[in-house]
Amino acid sequence: MAVGETLVTVVGNVCGEVSHRVVGNGSELASFWLRSNERRMDKESGTWVDGRHFAVKVLCWRKLAASVSASLSKGDPVIVNGRLHTSQWQDADGQTRSIPQLEALALGPNLLWCTAEPKRLPRTGARGDPEIDTWLETEPGGAAALESEPAPPTAGALPVT
């Protein structure tokens, strides 16, 4: 994490179609507008009413872009965690315009409002690298080297002493 990054989690709904494209450097990019609506109890009427709202353009890169494009559509309830920033540009009239953008680091369905059936994506290699996979298959003892490697600790696990 870089100094000064603003990391946030936003809970809301996909409020437009998911756009998917390949950019100049070959990376995949998926984007969509996310809207978060506040619901609050009106004490006077005793009913739930709409409160404030927040809209942000969500950007998803690489593998996350492919998964988002294949999985989400307008109206889906989601939870997005990522880096929040403001994108600025000059419009045709020379006015400075800006929108909030959220570069997604993690994204998933909001299981309070829907169900989901996770499907793991196939790995491209033993360590996410096809060259390592090839080495494991061709080098004597290569697969054994991988198997003898200790498993990474789980989050929050303390080492045994």
Number of C-alpha atoms within 10 A of each C-alpha: 7 5 5 6 11 12 15 13 16 18 18 24 21 23 18 15 14 19 15 18 14 13 10 7 6 9 12 17 20 21 23 22 20 27 21 18 15 12 12 12 12 12 8 6 8 8 9 11 11 11 11 9 11 12 18 19 19 23 20 24 20 13 13 18 23 16 15 21 19 11 12 17 17 14 14 17 22 22 17 21 18 21 18 19 15 12 12 11 11 10 10 7 6 8 9 10 11 12 13 14 20 27 19 21 15 12 19 16 19 17 11 8 9 10 9 9 5 7 6 6 8 7 10 12 13 15 11 11 11 13 12 15 16 13 14 18 11 11 9 10 12 15 15 10 10 13 10 8 8 7 8 7 9 7 6 6 8 8 6 4 3
